[in-house]
Amino acid sequence: MRWRILALLFFARIGLGFQFQTLASVGDGLVLAFDIDYASVGLLVGLFMAPGLFLALPAGYLGRLVADRQMVVLGLVTLGIGGWVSSLAMSSSGIGLGRLIAGAGFLFTTLYFTKMVADWFEGREIATAMSILVMSWPFGIAMGQLGHAWLELVFGWRAPFQVASAYCLLAAAAVFALYRPPKASSHARATTSGRLNRQEWHLVIHASLAWGAFNAAYVIYLTFGPKVLETGGVSAVAAAGIISIGSWLMIASGAVCGYIVDRFGRRDLVLATCMTGAVFALWILSFPGGGVAASLLFGLIGMAPAGVIMSLAGLALRPEVRAFGMGIFFTTYYAIMLATPPIAGAIYDATEQTDGPILLAMILFASVVPLALSFTFTKRRIKSVRQTEQTA
C-alpha cells in the first residue's frame, strides 16, 4: 500500500516542477510581449519562491489544525490558480501576481508531501522513498522543458501556464480522492518550544545554504542552458530537449546516489565528485556539439546528490526542535532562490553573453562542497564532545 501511496504523491508532486518551469520556458516570449529585460524575467522566476520567506514557519504550525491531505489539496489548487492568473495577465505585473499565488501553493505542498512520505515510510526504506519523492521535481521540470516549448511555439506563451494549471488541479483531485493516512503511524508531534543550540544553528544554516545554492544553480542551468545552445545554432525546441536530458536522468541517478551514500557512506567524497561533474558539465556546454554530452554528465553525476544534500537538514536537528529548524532551513533556501535568478538575469543583460550566468551557476555548485565539509566537521565535533562527556 505504501508504494501505491508514494506513486500517487510522486504523480501529484510533478505538478510543482511543471508549474515552476512555465516562466523559464516562455521567458523569450514575455520579453517580446511586454518589452521587459532578462533581469525582470529572472525576478518573475524568483517570485515563485518569495512566499516561502514569510510562510515557511507558519506553514509548519498549521499541521496542528488541518489534516495533511487538505493542506496538499489546498496547495495544489493554489498552484493551479496562480498559473491561471499568470496566463490571463496583460502585463508583467499580472504574471508576477500569479507567480506569488502559485509560490504560496508550492510552499505548502513541499512541506506536507514530505510529511506524508515520512508517515508512510517511518522506519522502513525512508531514504529510498524520500529520494524518489524529491525526483518528482526534476521530472515535472523535464516535462515542462519539452512540453512548454512546444505549447508556446504552437499556441503562444499563455498555453503553458494553462496546461500546468490543469495538471495541478487534476493532481489535487487525485490526492483528495485517493490519499489515505497510514493506519498505524506515529502521531507524536515535535514540540515548538525547544531552542536550537549554537551547533544546530551552524548545521541547519550550512545545510540550507548548500540546498539553496544547489537548487539556484540548477534553475540557472534550466533558464540559460538552452540559450547557450541557441547561441551555437541549435533551435529553441531542440535546445530545450537537449537541456531536459539532465532532468530526466537525475530521476534515476538521484535514487542511486542516495542508496550509495546510505549503503557505503563517504557523503563528502560523493558530493565533491558530483559537484565537480556539475561544474565540468556547465563548462563543456558551450563547446560546439557539446550539449548532449554536457546534459548526460549533468544528469548522471552533477544532479545526482539532490536527496543527499536535502538529508542534511534531518541530520542537523534534534526531534524536539525540528519543526522550528525546518522553518529556518526553508526560509534560507527561499531567500537564495528568490535572489539568484534576478542576479543571473542582470548579468545577462549587462553582458549580453550567457557565460556570466553559467559562471555564476558553476560557483554555486562548487560552494556546496565547503558547506558540506563544514557541516561534517561540526557534526563530528559535536559527537566527539558528547563521547567525552559520557566517559568523564
JOVENCOR-V402262 format. One record per backbone hydrogen bond with DSSP energy under -0.5 kcal/mol. CO is the residue of the C=O (numbers start at 0). NH is the residue of the N-H. Records with the same first field share a line. If there is no record, write none. Layout:
BEGIN
CO->NH ; NH
END
This chain:
BEGIN
0->4
1->5
2->6
3->7
4->8
5->9
6->10
7->11
8->12
9->13
11->14
12->15 ; 16
13->17
14->18
15->19
16->20
18->21
19->22 ; 23
20->24
21->25
23->26
25->29
26->30
27->31
28->32
29->33
30->34 ; 35
36->40
37->41
38->42
39->43
40->44
41->45
42->46
43->47
44->47
45->48 ; 49
46->49 ; 50
48->51
49->52 ; 53
50->53 ; 54
51->55
54->58
55->59
56->59 ; 60
57->61
58->62
59->62
60->63
61->64 ; 65
66->70
67->71
68->72
69->73
70->74
71->75
72->76
73->77
74->78
75->79
76->80
77->81
78->82
79->83
80->84
81->85
82->86
83->87
84->87
85->88
90->94
91->95
92->96
93->97
94->98
95->99
96->100
97->101
98->102
99->103
100->104
101->105
102->106
103->107
104->108
105->109
106->110
107->111
108->112
109->113
110->114
111->115
112->116
113->117
114->118
115->119
116->120
118->121
120->123
124->128
125->129
126->130
127->131
128->132
129->133
130->134
132->135
133->136 ; 137
134->138
135->139
136->140
137->141
138->142
139->143
140->144
141->145
142->146
143->147 ; 148
145->149
146->150
147->151
148->152
149->153
150->154 ; 155
151->155
155->158 ; 159
156->160
157->161
158->162
159->163
160->164
161->165
162->166
163->167
164->168
165->169
166->170
167->171
168->172
169->173
170->174
171->175
172->176
173->177
174->178
182->184
196->200
197->201
198->202
199->203
200->204
201->205
202->206
203->207
204->208
205->209
206->210
207->211
208->212
209->213
210->214
211->215
212->216
213->217
214->218
215->219
216->220
217->221
218->222
219->223 ; 224
220->224
223->227
224->228
225->229
226->230
227->231
228->233
229->232
234->238
235->239
236->240
237->241
238->242
239->243
240->244
241->244
242->245 ; 246
243->247
244->248
245->249
246->250
247->250 ; 251
248->251 ; 252
249->253
250->254
251->255
252->256
253->257
254->258
255->259
256->260
257->261
258->262
259->263 ; 264
260->264
265->269
266->270
267->271
268->272
269->273
270->274
271->275
272->276
273->277
274->278
275->279
276->280
277->281
278->282
279->283
280->284
282->285
283->286
286->289
289->293
290->294
291->295
292->296
293->297
294->298
295->299
296->300 ; 301
297->302
300->303
302->305
303->306
304->308
305->309
306->310
308->311
309->312 ; 313
310->314
311->315
312->316
317->320
318->321
319->193
320->324
321->325
322->326
323->327
324->328
325->329
326->330
327->331
328->332
329->333
330->334
331->335
332->336
333->337
334->338
335->339
336->340
337->341
338->342
339->343
340->344
341->345
342->346
343->347
344->348
345->349
346->350
347->351
352->355
353->357
354->358
355->359
356->360
357->361
358->362
359->363
360->364
361->365
362->366
363->367
364->367
365->368 ; 369
366->370
367->371
368->372
369->373
370->374
371->375
372->376
373->377
374->378
375->379
376->380
377->381
378->382
379->383
380->384
381->385
382->386
383->387
384->388
385->389
386->390
387->391
END
